[in-house]
């Protein structure tokens, strides 16, 4: 019982920074034994990020194509639109691969439970590296994002136009038609919603990097264990034929297990990486 409890705690150590970010946007898998109400609530949680994404993106698109006449400013707005579109696409991919993420996390948990003390040390060392990498993602994205979305607009203060119109800047520029977003409390509500949209966007960025790091480093741990199994077979020459055959069978079974896990990793990360590559390469061309 103590061994199982310790094994249950270890995956929590590995996923401590990833789980809150994916949980915030409703991507972290809930137990299959959860009630129908919990599953329905999780479905409803998926609506809020899309609402916040489009609340930010649609006014910027309208501003770029309907209102703004300066081409240089349009180019800057296109950068914001592409960035927001990338996060929407990545979030959609995460939801689409929800089952694969759940299977991969369950496989990780089971590996910790079945692992020997030596193998658990390998898992733990990779998990520690993963935590450090994810922590860098979190500090960088949330730190810079809070400055950009909250502190900078507040530092700008109010702007008075030549027509003597006072404008309070928003975190994300946009065109809102007949709505006067400068009036209280509409300005404060919109400001808060755009900050929340930023938090969701940074959670998608960090969650994507975090789950990819977690899965890849666990796969590295499994490959290290496989190498150790092969070395143990090669280095020992005093084994009987029955033991050799048994160890070869164990190696083949473990290699098959790694292949299944890597198939899950590939399913989760392939389109996320493609989206990141296309989005990152399209921005310099604008």
C-alpha positions, 0 to 999 in steps of 0.5 A, spaced: 500 500 500 505 504 501 509 503 495 502 504 491 501 511 495 508 513 493 507 511 486 501 515 486 504 521 489 510 521 484 506 523 477 503 529 481 510 531 482 511 531 475 504 534 473 504 539 478 505 545 473 501 542 467 495 540 471 493 547 473 494 550 466 490 545 463 485 544 468 484 552 467 482 551 460 478 544 461 483 540 458 486 536 464 482 529 464 477 528 469 476 521 472 472 516 468 468 515 474 466 522 475 458 523 475 454 526 469 454 533 472 461 533 472 462 531 465 457 536 463 460 541 467 467 540 464 463 541 457 460 547 459 468 549 461 470 549 454 465 554 452 468 560 456 475 560 453 472 560 446 468 566 448 474 570 451 478 568 444 473 571 440 471 577 444 478 579 443 479 577 436 473 579 432 473 586 434 481 586 432 479 583 425 474 589 424 478 594 426 484 591 421 479 591 415 474 596 416 476 601 420 484 602 420 487 606 414 494 606 416 498 600 413 503 599 418 498 599 423 494 593 420 500 589 419 501 590 427 494 588 428 495 582 423 500 579 428 495 580 434 490 576 429 495 570 427 497 569 434 490 569 437 488 564 431 494 560 433 491 559 440 484 558 438 487 552 433 491 549 439 486 549 444 481 546 439 487 540 437 487 539 445 480 538 446 480 534 439 486 529 442 482 529 449 482 522 449 489 521 447 491 525 453 487 521 458 490 515 455 497 517 456 496 520 463 493 513 465 499 510 462 504 514 466 501 513 472 501 506 471 508 506 469 510 509 476 506 504 480 509 498 476 516 501 476 522 498 481 526 503 485 531 504 480 526 505 474 522 510 479 529 514 480 529 514 472 522 517 472 523 522 477 530 525 474 526 526 468 520 529 471 524 534 475 527 536 468 520 537 466 518 541 472 524 546 471 522 547 463 515 548 464 516 553 470 520 557 465 514 557 460 510 559 466 514 565 468 516 567 461 509 567 458 505 569 464 510 574 467 510 578 460 503 577 458 501 580 465 505 586 463 502 587 456 495 586 458 495 589 464 500 594 466 502 597 460 495 599 458 494 602 465 501 605 465 499 609 458 493 612 462 488 616 458 489 619 451 486 626 449 485 626 441 486 633 437 478 632 437 478 633 445 476 626 446 478 622 452 480 615 450 482 609 455 487 604 452 484 597 452 489 591 453 487 589 446 485 594 440 478 593 437 472 596 433 466 595 437 461 599 432 456 603 436 458 601 443 461 606 447 466 602 450 469 608 454 463 609 458 463 606 465 462 600 467 463 597 460 470 599 459 472 596 466 468 589 464 471 589 457 478 590 460 477 585 465 474 580 460 480 581 455 485 580 461 481 573 462 482 572 455 490 573 455 490 568 461 486 563 457 491 564 451 497 563 456 494 557 459 494 554 452 501 556 450 504 553 457 499 547 457 501 545 450 508 546 452 507 543 458 504 536 456 508 536 450 514 536 455 511 531 460 510 526 455 516 526 451 521 526 457 517 520 460 518 517 453 525 518 454 525 515 461 522 509 458 527 508 453 533 509 458 529 503 462 529 499 455 537 500 454 538 498 461 534 492 460 538 490 454 545 492 457 543 487 463 542 481 458 548 483 454 553 483 460 550 477 464 553 471 461 551 466 466 544 465 465 540 459 463 537 459 456 530 459 459 532 466 463 535 469 456 528 467 453 524 470 458 528 477 458 528 477 451 521 476 451 520 482 457 524 486 452 520 485 446 514 487 450 517 493 453 519 495 446 512 494 444 509 498 450 514 504 448 511 504 441 504 504 444 506 510 448 509 514 442 503 513 438 499 517 443 505 522 444 505 523 436 497 523 436 497 529 441 503 533 439 503 532 431 498 538 429 500 542 435 507 542 433 505 543 426 500 549 428 506 552 432 511 552 426 506 555 421 504 560 425 511 562 427 514 562 420 508 566 417 509 572 422 516 574 419 512 574 412 507 579 414 
